[in-house]
Amino acid sequence: MAKPASYKSVIWHFEAAPAPVQWYFDQLPKLLKSFPYEVALAYLFMRTEKAHNRTLYAGAVKLHRANPDMTDGAVNTHYLSRADFLVLVENVFGQQLPKTTIEKIKGAEKIRDKVIHGKKVSDPHLREAVTDVLDYATALNNDLKAIAGFEPFGPLQGFKGRGQALDEKTTRWLLKGLGFKIA
C-alpha cells in the first residue's frame, strides 16, 4: 500500500478495513480529526494490547475448555511483553503466527516506542504506523479465524460454543502448562 499522504488517507484506509476491525477501533476517525496522530496511535496500541489479551483468553477457553473466570483472571494478571505474547500464542494455538502478520506491526511498534519515549516522529511516519496497525489487526483476525474460528479485533459473542468448561483445579494446571504465571 502507498504511504498515506494525509489524515483523510488514513480514514479511507480505516473505512476499507473489514467490519470487525472498524467496530473494534470505532473511535479512530474521531481521534484522527480532533487530535494529534500520537493520540490515535496510543489508542490503537491500547486496543491492540487488549486484543492480544482477548486472543489468549478466547483461545484457552475455546480450544482447551479452560474455566472462563479463572482464565480471565490469569490473562489479566499476566504481564504480557511482545515476545511473551508470541510464545503464549504458540502454546495456546499449537502453532506460530505467520511471519507476514508479525512483520505488519513491527514498524508501528518502533514508531510507538519513539512516541512514548518523547522522541520526535514525523507525521508521515505516524500516519504509516496507524495504517500498519489496521493492517496487522486485519491479518491477525484472518489468521485466528482460520486457526480457531474467532476474531480478536471484533465482537467475541458466541466464540466459545456450548462446550462444558473444565473445573478450576484442572484449569489452573492447564494455564500453568500453557505458560501463564499462576500462583
N, C-alpha and C positions, 0 to 999 in steps of 0.2 A: 504494500500500500504506500502511496505517496505520503510524505510528511504533511500533517495538517497545517495549512497556512494561516488559519485564524480560529477563533473560538467557534465560529459557525461551522467550520470544517469538522471540529471535534463533535459538535452537536449532531451533524449529519452522520458521523461515524457511530455515535450513540444510537441514533434512530435506525441505522442499518443493522444494529446488533439484534440477536434473537430476543423474543418477548421476555423469556425468563431473566435475561441479563438486564434488560430495560427495567423490569419490575424490581429487581434486586438493587439497582443503582438509581432508583427513581428521583432522587434529589439532585443528581448530577447536572441536568440542564439549568436548573435554578442557580446552582453554585457557580457554574461557568459564566452565567450572565451577570451575577451580582458580586462576585468575589475574585480575588487573585487566583491564578491557577494552582498555587500552593495549597489553598483550601480544598479545592476539588481533588487534588492528588492525595491529600491527607484523608479525606472522606473515602476515596476509592480503596486506599490501603487498609483503613479501619474495617471497611466492609469485606475486603478480601481476607483479612485475618479471621473475621467471623465466619466466612465461607469455608476456610480451612478447618476451623473447629467443627462446623456443620458436616464437612466431608468425613472427618474421623468419627464423629458421633453416629451419623447415619450409616456409615459403613459397618461399624461394630454392631449396631442394633439390627440392621437388616441382614447382613451376611452371617453374623455369628450369634444372633439372637441374644445379645447382651441385654441385661436389665436396663431399660431406658433411663431411669432416675440415677442409678449408680454410674452409668456411662456418662451422663450429662455432668455429674459431679467430677468424674475423673478428667474429662476433657477440659472443663472449666478451671480446674486447679493445676493442670499440667502446663508448665512453661513450654511454649512451642516456638522454637527457633526455626529458621528457614530450612536448615539441614535436617532437623528433627522431624519436621513435617513430612519430608520426603521419605525418611526411614519408616515413620509410622504408616504412611500410605502404603508402602510396600508390604509392611506387616499385616495391615488390615485387609488389603485387597489382593494380596498374593502376587503382585506384580508392580514394577516401577511405572511411574508416569512416563509417557513418551518424552524424549529429549526435546522434541519440537515444541511441546507445550511448556516445558520448564524454561526454555530459551525465550519464550514470548514475554516473560516478566522480568528477566534479568536486567535489561536496560532500565526499565522503570524502577526497579529496586535501587539501582545506583543513583538515579535522579532523586528518588525519595530520600535516600540516606544523605545526600548533599543538602537537600532542603531542610531536613530535620536537624542537621548539624550546623545550620546557619550559613551555608555556603551559597554563593551567587550562582543561579541557574537561569539560563536564557528562556524566554517564552517559547521559542520553537522546541527546545528540549522538553519543557514542561508539557506542551501540547502532545508531543510524541509519547511521553510517558503515560499520559491519560489514555490515549488510544491503545497503547500497549497493554494496559491493564484490562481494557474492554476485550481485546483480542485474547488475552490469557483466560479471562472468565468464560468466554465462548468455547475456547479449546478445552478447558478443564471440564466444563459441562458436557461437551461431546464425549470426552474420554470416560467420564464416570457414568454417563447414560449407557454407554456401550458395556462397561465393566459391571455396573451394579444396578442400573435402571433408575437412577435419580440424578438430579442436577443441583449441586450445592449453591449455585448462584441462581436461585429461583425459589418458589414456594416448595416446601417439602411435604405438603399434605399427602397422606396416603403412601409415603415412600416405603413403609415397613411391611405392609400387608397384615394378615391376621395371625401369623405365627406366634406361638407361645414363647415368651422370653424366659431365659434361664433365671434361676434363683440368684440372690445377691452373692451368696458364698461362691458359687461357680463363676458368676460374672467377675468377681474380684480376681480370681485366678486367671480367667481369660484375659482381662485387661492387663494384668501384670505380664502375661505371656506375650501380649501384643506390643508391650514396651511402654505402657503408661506408668507414671510414677504414682503408686498407690501405697498408702501406709498399711 
